[in-house]
Amino acid sequence: MLHVLYTIGPVFVIILLGWFLRAWGFIPVHLIGPLNRMVYYLAIPAMIFREVAKASFQAHFQPVLLGGTLIPVVAVFFLALGIGFVFSIRKKEFGTFLQSSFHGNLGYIGLAVAYYFLGREGFTRASILAAFLMLLQNFLAVLGLQVFSPAEKSSHRLLFFAKKITFNPVITSAMVGIGFSFFRLSIPEPIDRMLAIIGGMALPLALLVIGASLSFGLIKSRFLPALGAGFLKLLVLPGLGIASYHWLGLSPAQFLPGLILLASPTATITYVMAGEMEGSTDLASAAVSMNTLLSAATFVLWLGIRYH
């Protein structure tokens, strides 16, 4: 348990530090967007590509683990769909509630926890898993937002969906890294050193940006739907993941990278997608902020359990 606390504690202290730095003016609001783009499009892709490309794909890719990680996401999608109908969630909030219940922050928080808790090898396995998991998350998120959008269907939103899949830098960097790993291609030393320098700022800066992006003003007005999405995302989804892993006969050493990704809080990209596809940005902002903070406790819960 101490190892879990020593790992999770500093991660969320850095996130809170980001919030304080914004409050104190060290990270001005107008700087959050550019910093986020630098992390999302440059630093994290550089780190993921380098780690995956230099690892053995055959040793780190486990189809059974991938299946055991994807199945719970689909299950929670349909569970959230049923809950939304039962509680008559407003159409404008329905799609956002759906994606907030399964769309995890893999690139910033999930991979950071995997790196600091499992080390480089665990991070590599989590990065490979994250690429496939992000494809599924984006597909289901856009599907939900498209179906429950209060506006007329448009080609604009379909193009947005295609862009989210095709130009996602985390997916792209992981897939290219998988190609290098699978075909055993080497990275030239000068480029490798450059990637190491750029990638070295990825996780610390990502955590600071997450903290600086937290917004608590809307939590009160959207408390119940945000809490409901958080219950599904932080408790039900990883719980189903553990059940799936045990059913498939995987040991904790094998499934921990997947569990960490499933236990990640609601992704910040849900706010952007809600804005682009006529969803509720207020609910997205409330869910991201609330679930990010609550995940400090739920990560300790899931990672602190001793499996037999």
N, C-alpha and C positions, 0 to 999 in steps of 0.2 A: 504493500500500500504506500509506503514512503516513496518508492520509486515513481509511482503514479503521481503523487502529490508534487514531488520534486520536478517532474516533467511538465505536468499540466499547469502548475502554479505560475512559473515564469512566463509561459506562453500567454496566459491571460493577464498577467501583470503588465506585459508589454502592450497588450490591447488596451488596457485601461490607461496606460501611459500615453497612448495615442490620443485618447479622448481628452486627457488633461492638457496635452500639448496644444490641441485645438482650442480648448477653453482659455488657455493662457496666451494664445496668439502666436505660439511658436510654429504652428501649422495653420496658416490662414485658410479660410474656407475656399478661397479661389485657387489654392494650391492642391487641394485634395484630388480634384479631377486629373490634373497632369501627373501627379504622383501615382495615382491608381493606374493610369494608362501605361506609365513606365514599368510598373510592376507586372501588369497583366500582359503587355505585349512584348516586353523585353526580358526582365530579370527572371521571372518564373519559367518562361519557355526555355531560356538559356540553361537554367539549372536542370530542368527535366530532361531536355535533349541530351545534355552531357552525361547525366547519371544513367539514363536508359541506354544510350548508345555504347557506353563502355562496359555494360553488364552483359551477361549471357542470357539472351531471351529464352532459350530452351530451359535454363535453370530457374528462371523467375516467373515465367508465364504458366499458370495453372488453370486449365479450362474449367475444372470442377469448382474452383474458388470463384471464377468469374460468374458461372451460372448461379452459384449460391449467393452472390452479391447482387445480381440483377433481378432475380425473382422477387425478393422482398420489396424492391422499389415498385415493381408493377402491382404487387399485392396492395401496397399502401395507396397507390394511385386510385385503385378501385374502391378501397375502403373509404378514402377521403371523398370520393364521388358519392358513395352511399350516404355518408354523414352530411354532406352538403345538401342532398335532397331531403333527408329526414328533418334537418333543422332549417330548411327553406332559406339558405344563404342567398342574398341578393345576387342577381346575375352579374352585376359589375364586379362583385367581390369573389364570385364562385371560382373563376379561373385562377385568380391570385391565391385564394385559399388552397386550391389543389396543388399548385406548384410550390407553395411555401411548406407543404406537408412532406415533400420528398426531395426537393431540389436543394442539394447540400452544397456548402461552401468548400469544395474539394481543393481548389487551387491555392487558397490562402490558408485556411485553418486546418483542413484535413491533412494536407501534405506536410504542414508544419508540425502537427502533432505526430504524424508517422515518422518524420525525420528525427525529432528529438526523443521520441519514445522507443523507436525500433532501430535507429541508426541508418546508415547508408543503404544497407541491403533491404531493410524494410521499406525505406523510402522508394527504392527502385521498383519493388513489387507494387507498392501503392500507386506509383506514377503510371505503370502499365495498366493497372485496374482502372485508374481514374479516367483514362482516355475513353475506354468503352463505357464506363458509367456515365460520363458526361454526354456521350452520344444519346444514351437512353433518356437521361434527365432532360436534355434540351428537346428531344422529340416529344416526350409526354407533356412538358411544360407548355410548349407552343400548341400542341393539340388541345390541351385544356383551355388555354386562353382563346384559341380560335373558335372552339365550339361554343364557349359561353360569353363571347364578346357581345356587348349590347349593340354594336355597330354592324353595318352590312359587311359581309365577307368581301375581302378585297385582295387583289394580287399583291398589294404592298406588303401585307402581313405574311403572305406566302413567300415573298422574296426575303423578308426579314428572317423567316424560319431557315431558308436555305443559307443565308449569310451566317446565322448563328452556328450552323453545323460546319460549313465549309471554311469559315475564317476564324474559328475559335482557336486562339494561339496555343492553349494548353493541349487541346486535342491534336493539333497539327504537330507541335514539337514532340509529343509523345509518340505519335505515329511515325514520324521521320526517324526518331531515335530507335524505335522498334525495327525499322528497316535497316538501319546501320548495325544494330545488334544481331538481327537475324542473318544478315549476309556477312557479318564479321568484318565490317568496314572500319577502318581506323580514322580517328580525327587527327589532322596535322597538329603537331605540338604547339605552334604559335596560336592557332585557333582554339585549341583546348585550354590554353592558359587564359586567353581572352574570355572564353565562356566561364571559366572558373571565377574570374574576377567579377564579371557581370552577375553570375548566378549567386555569388556570395552575399549580395545585398538583397536577394529575393525574399527570404523568409522574415528577417527582422523588419524590412520596410513594409512588407505585406501586412504584418500584424499591426504596425503603427497606423497604416492607412485604414484598416478595419476599425480600429479604435476611434480614429478621427472622423469616421463616417457614421458612427452611432448617433441615433436620434431618438430621444425619449419623449418628445412632445406628443406624439400620436398614439403612444401605447395605451393611454387611458381610454381614448375614444374607440379604439379597435381591440380592446383587451381580450374579449372572449374569443373572437375568431383567431386572433394571433396566438392565444394560449392553446386553442384547439389544434392549430397547425403545429405548434411546438410540441404538444403531447404526441402527435403522430410522428413528427420528425425525430425527436430526441429520445423517445421511449419505445414507441411501437415499432418503428423501422429497424433500429438496431436489435430489438428483442426478436423480431422475425428473422433478422439476419443470423443471430445465434442459433435459433431453432433450425434454420436452413443449413447452417454449417454442420451442426451436430447430426442432422438427418443424412447429410452427405458424407459423414465420417471424417470430417476435417478436425485437426487438432488446433488448439489456440495458437501455436507457433505458426501454423499455416494460414489461419483466417484472420489474425489480428489486423493486417493491413486493410482487409475489406471491412472489418468491423469499425475501424477508425473512420473510414470514409462514410459509412452509413450513419455513424453517430455525429457527423459534422452538422453544425447549425444551418439554418436557411441561408442560401447564397445571396450575396448582395446584387447579383445580376437579376434576381427576381424583380427588383425595383425598376430596372431598365426595361425588362421585358413587359412588365405591367404597363409602363408608360407607352411603349411602342404598340401594344396590342389591345388598347382600350380596357385594361384591367384597373385595379385599385392600387394606386401608388401609396396611398395612406396605409392600407393594410400591409402591403409589402414592406414598407419602412418600419412599421410596428413589429412585424414578425421577425425581420432581420435583427433589429436591436434587441428585442426580448430574448430570442432564441440564442443569440450569440452569448449573452450573459449567462443564461440558464445552462448552456452547454459546458460551462466550466464545472458545474456539479455533475452533470450526466456523464461527461467523459471520465470523471473520477469513479463514478458508479460502474460503468461498463468495463473500464480497464482495471478496476480494482477487484473485480470478481475473480475468484480462482476456479478455473474449470477442471473437471476431472474426466 
